Amino acid sequence: MVTKNQKHVNTNPESEPNLKGTLISVSILGAILLVTWIGALMLFLLR
């Protein structure tokens, strides 16, 4: 029985979700946003 002060500790590491795909997707999205912002800045500075 788990009381209010105890937390459930997951001892099975295989039940954790694999976040490698999420990291790659977010990194690609961040790179696209960064390139877009740099492109807009360069366009602004060169005009």
Secondary structure as GFF3:
##gff-version 3
##sequence-region A 1 47
A	DSSP	three_ten_helix	13	15	.	.	.	ID=ss1
A	DSSP	alpha_helix	20	46	.	.	.	ID=ss2
###
